[in-house]
C-alpha cells in the first residue's frame, strides 16, 4: 500500500507572537485566496 504520513504536534505557548507573524505575513489573506471565501460563514471571536 501507500506510505503512511508522519505528523508532529507542537505546543504554541506564545500565541500573540504567532498571531503577529500570521498578520505580518498576511496568512489569512493567502488562505482565503487558496480555499476561497464563503460569505455564508461568520466567524466571531471571544
C-alpha positions as CSV (number, residue, x, y, z in Angstrom):
1,X,0.0,0.0,0.0
2,X,0.9,3.7,0.1
3,X,3.3,5.3,2.6
4,X,2.0,6.3,6.0
5,X,2.3,10.1,6.7
6,X,4.1,11.2,9.8
7,X,2.8,14.1,11.8
8,X,4.2,16.0,14.7
9,X,2.4,18.2,17.3
10,X,4.0,21.2,18.9
11,X,2.6,23.4,21.7
12,X,2.3,27.1,20.8
13,X,2.7,28.9,24.1
14,X,3.2,32.4,22.6
15,X,0.0,32.8,20.6
16,X,0.5,36.6,20.5
17,X,3.8,36.1,18.7
18,X,2.2,33.5,16.3
19,X,-0.7,35.8,15.6
20,X,1.6,38.7,14.9
21,X,3.7,36.7,12.5
22,X,0.5,35.4,10.7
23,X,-0.7,39.0,10.4
24,X,2.6,40.3,9.2
25,X,2.8,37.6,6.5
26,X,-0.8,38.1,5.5
27,X,-1.5,34.4,6.2
28,X,-5.3,34.8,6.4
29,X,-5.5,36.6,3.1
30,X,-3.3,33.9,1.5
31,X,-5.5,31.1,2.9
32,X,-8.6,32.9,1.7
33,X,-7.2,33.1,-1.8
34,X,-6.3,29.4,-1.7
35,X,-9.5,28.0,-0.3
36,X,-11.9,30.8,-1.3
37,X,-14.2,32.9,0.9
38,X,-17.7,31.8,1.9
39,X,-20.0,34.7,2.8
40,X,-22.4,32.4,4.5
41,X,-19.9,31.5,7.2
42,X,-19.5,34.0,10.0
43,X,-16.6,33.8,12.5
44,X,-16.9,35.5,15.8
45,X,-14.1,36.0,18.3
46,X,-14.4,35.6,22.1
